[in-house]
């Protein structure tokens, strides 16, 4: 069979995109049944072997809040031979201590652009959450770690509705001012559309935030994740978050459905001639394997299409 998709580049797009794979952390954190630590480790090894250079490994949060990731201390030492960057999420200084003790060199903190989600997710106001992150980011940087700042509810909030661009820009700048190396803009409930994406990116640029420091994190609730990603690429974004097999959602926002599937993203990027370094066949096989571990089919359309071929 001839190689598909056919490569047809489009003007004005980056030559290469770095995929920030979140399946092992964001993808699995909502699973009700505990996924064995050995399965998580195998998943991460397979993702890296498929060519993903950044694989978010786990989160050092209190087990009470995210029981699925209670095995972070057991999992992380099993990943010493993984040939990929392995960021971990930390909520506070205690989480940072745990991560640094195990040799983590890439840290992420998770903030909110809206007050209601900050209250529900972090039990703090936006200002209080930024104050909590300040020593976390400072200490991580002192330790030589790379720090990513996640910003959720950038395009809409299930309680507050539309979120003004200037409000998102203000919180985003505050996160970067703490010392974060990069910022991931989260469409937590999947309500963004391409014009909104372009407007927020332009607003950040006008406020002095370079596109090179921005990544995008889209959910596919309304089927807009790929179109929103393309809008971001047209603006110059080169870091895109995605989850193998389309795993994941958000435990504190019930209307949030799965993340953009990494396979769907790679199919589009392959067709556009944009390099990712990812072997789509190996990645698809990994997601089929993971779906078997979870006992249900992958929601990724590309996984379904490729795995059902005769």
C-alpha positions in Angstrom: 0.0 0.0 0.0 1.2 3.5 -0.8 2.3 5.7 2.0 -0.5 7.8 3.4 -1.3 10.5 4.1 0.3 12.1 1.1 2.6 14.9 2.1 1.3 18.3 0.9 3.0 21.2 2.8 1.0 24.4 3.4 2.7 27.8 3.5 3.4 29.6 6.8 3.8 26.6 9.0 6.8 25.6 11.1 9.2 22.9 9.8 9.1 20.9 13.0 6.8 20.6 16.0 7.7 19.2 19.5 4.9 17.1 20.8 4.5 17.3 24.6 3.0 13.8 25.3 0.7 13.9 28.3 -1.0 10.5 28.1 0.8 8.9 31.0 -0.1 11.7 33.4 -3.0 13.8 32.2 -4.4 10.8 30.2 -4.4 8.3 33.1 -5.1 10.5 36.1 -8.9 10.1 35.7 -8.9 6.3 35.4 -11.1 4.9 38.2 -9.4 1.5 38.3 -5.8 1.6 39.4 -3.4 1.1 36.5 -0.4 -1.1 37.7 2.9 0.8 38.0 4.6 -1.7 35.7 2.0 -0.9 33.0 2.6 2.8 33.4 6.3 2.3 33.1 5.9 0.2 30.0 3.6 2.8 28.5 6.2 5.5 28.9 9.0 3.3 27.5 6.8 2.5 24.5 5.9 6.2 23.9 9.6 7.2 24.0 10.5 4.3 21.7 7.9 5.6 19.2 9.9 8.8 19.0 8.3 11.1 21.4 11.0 13.3 23.0 8.9 14.7 25.9 6.7 12.3 27.9 5.1 13.7 31.0 5.6 10.9 33.5 3.5 11.5 36.6 2.4 14.0 39.2 3.7 14.4 42.8 0.3 15.4 44.3 -1.3 14.1 47.5 -2.8 10.6 46.8 -6.1 11.9 48.2 -6.6 14.2 45.3 -5.3 12.0 42.4 -5.3 8.4 43.6 -4.3 7.1 40.2 -0.9 8.8 40.5 -0.2 7.7 44.1 2.7 5.5 42.9 4.9 8.4 41.6 7.7 7.4 44.0 7.6 3.8 42.7 7.2 4.8 39.0 9.8 7.4 38.4 12.9 5.2 39.4 11.7 2.7 36.7 12.2 5.3 34.0 16.0 5.9 34.3 16.7 4.4 30.9 13.9 6.2 29.0 15.4 8.3 26.1 13.1 11.3 26.5 12.6 14.3 28.7 10.3 13.3 31.6 8.5 16.3 33.1 6.5 15.8 36.3 3.7 17.9 37.8 4.1 19.3 41.3 1.4 21.3 43.2 3.5 22.8 45.9 6.9 22.7 47.7 6.2 19.3 49.2 5.6 17.9 45.7 8.8 19.6 44.5 10.8 18.0 47.3 9.5 14.6 46.3 10.3 15.1 42.7 13.8 16.6 43.2 14.7 13.8 45.6 14.2 11.3 42.7 16.3 13.3 40.3 13.5 15.0 38.3 14.9 17.8 36.1 11.7 19.0 34.4 8.9 20.4 36.6 5.5 21.7 35.9 3.1 23.8 37.9 -0.7 24.0 37.2 -2.5 27.4 37.5 -5.9 28.7 36.5 -7.0 31.8 34.5 -10.3 31.9 36.4 -11.1 32.3 40.0 -13.8 29.6 40.2 -11.5 26.9 38.8 -8.6 28.1 41.0 -10.9 27.7 44.0 -12.2 24.2 43.0 -8.9 22.8 41.7 -6.4 24.5 44.1 -8.6 25.7 46.9 -7.1 29.1 46.5 -7.7 32.4 44.6 -5.6 33.0 41.5 -3.4 35.4 43.4 -2.9 32.9 46.3 -2.1 30.1 43.8 0.6 32.3 42.2 2.0 33.0 45.6 2.1 29.3 46.3 4.0 28.6 43.0 6.6 31.4 43.6 8.9 29.4 45.9 8.3 26.2 43.9 9.5 27.8 40.7 12.3 29.6 42.4 13.7 26.5 44.1 13.3 24.4 40.9 15.2 26.9 38.9 17.9 27.1 41.6 18.2 23.3 41.3 18.7 23.7 37.5 15.3 22.3 36.6 13.3 23.4 33.5 9.9 24.7 34.6 6.6 24.6 32.6 3.6 26.6 33.7 0.2 25.1 32.8 -2.6 27.6 32.6 -6.1 26.1 32.5 -9.5 27.6 31.4 -7.8 29.9 28.9 -10.8 29.9 26.5 -13.8 29.3 28.6 -14.9 28.2 32.1 -17.9 26.0 32.9 -18.9 28.2 35.8 -17.9 31.7 34.6 -18.4 31.3 30.8 -16.3 33.3 28.4 -12.9 34.3 29.7 -11.6 37.7 28.5 -8.3 37.5 26.6 -6.8 40.3 28.7 -7.6 38.2 31.9 -5.7 35.2 30.5 -2.8 37.3 29.3 -2.5 38.9 32.8 -2.3 35.5 34.6 0.0 34.1 31.9 2.4 36.9 32.3 2.4 36.5 36.1 3.3 32.8 35.7 6.2 33.6 33.3 7.3 36.4 35.6 7.7 33.8 38.4 10.4 32.2 36.2 8.6 29.6 34.2 10.5 28.7 31.0 7.4 27.9 29.0 3.7 28.3 29.2 1.0 25.7 28.1 -2.3 27.3 27.3 -5.1 25.0 28.3 -8.5 24.7 26.6 -9.7 22.7 29.6 -13.3 22.2 28.4 -12.6 22.2 24.7 -14.6 25.3 23.8 -11.9 27.2 21.8 -12.3 28.1 18.1 -9.5 29.1 15.7 -10.1 32.9 15.8 -10.1 32.8 19.6 -6.8 30.9 19.5 -5.2 33.5 17.2 -6.6 36.4 19.4 -5.1 35.0 22.6 -1.7 34.3 21.0 -1.7 37.8 19.5 -2.7 39.3 22.9 0.2 37.4 24.5 2.7 38.7 21.8 1.5 42.2 22.3 2.1 41.9 26.1 5.7 40.8 25.3 5.4 37.0 25.5 7.2 35.4 22.6 5.5 32.6 20.7 8.6 30.5 21.3 7.7 30.2 25.0 4.1 29.1 24.3 2.6 25.6 23.9 -1.0 24.7 23.4 -3.2 22.1 25.1 -6.5 21.5 23.4 -9.4 19.2 24.4 -11.6 17.8 21.7 -15.0 18.2 23.4 -16.5 20.0 20.4 -14.3 18.4 17.8 -12.2 21.6 17.5 -8.8 20.4 18.7 -7.1 19.9 15.4 -8.5 23.1 13.8 -7.3 25.0 16.9 -3.9 23.4 16.7 -3.6 24.4 13.0 -4.5 28.0 14.0 -1.7 27.9 16.6 0.8 26.5 14.1 -0.1 29.3 11.7 0.7 31.8 14.4 4.2 30.1 14.9 3.6 27.8 17.9 5.9 24.8 17.7 5.0 23.0 21.0 1.7 21.0 21.1 0.4 18.9 23.9 -1.3 15.7 23.0 -2.3 12.4 24.7 -1.7 9.0 23.1 -5.0 7.4 22.2 -6.9 10.5 23.2 -6.8 9.5 26.9 -7.8 12.0 29.6 -10.1 14.7 30.8 -10.1 16.9 33.9 -11.4 15.6 37.3 -12.4 19.1 38.4 -14.3 20.1 35.2 -16.9 17.5 34.4 -17.6 18.8 30.9 -14.0 18.2 29.9 -13.6 15.2 27.6 -10.4 13.7 26.1 -7.3 15.5 25.1 -6.2 15.8 21.5 -5.1 12.4 20.4 -1.4 12.2 19.6 -2.0 10.0 16.6 -4.6 12.4 15.1 -2.1 15.2 15.5 0.8 13.2 14.0 -1.4 12.2 11.0 -2.1 15.9 10.3 1.5 17.0 10.8 2.8 14.1 8.6 0.4 15.2 5.8 1.7 18.8 6.1 5.3 17.7 5.9 6.0 18.9 9.5 8.6 16.9 11.3 7.9 15.3 14.7 10.3 12.4 14.8 7.3 10.2 15.8 6.8 6.8 14.2 3.0 6.7 13.7 2.8 3.0 13.4 4.7 2.4 16.6 2.6 5.0 18.4 -0.6 3.5 17.2 0.5 0.0 18.3 1.3 1.5 21.8 -2.2 3.1 22.1 -3.8 -0.2 21.0 -1.8 -2.0 23.7 -2.8 0.6 26.3 -6.4 0.4 25.3 -6.2 -3.4 25.9 -4.8 -2.7 29.4 -7.7 -0.4 30.2 -10.3 -2.7 28.7 -11.8 -0.3 26.2 -11.1 0.9 22.6 -9.1 4.1 22.0 -11.2 7.2 21.1 -8.6 8.3 18.6 -9.9 8.2 15.1 -6.5 7.6 13.6 -5.9 4.7 16.0 -9.2 3.1 15.0 -8.6 3.7 11.3 -5.0 2.3 11.3 -5.7 -0.6 13.7 -8.7 -1.8 11.7 -7.0 -2.1 8.4 -6.8 -5.6 7.1 
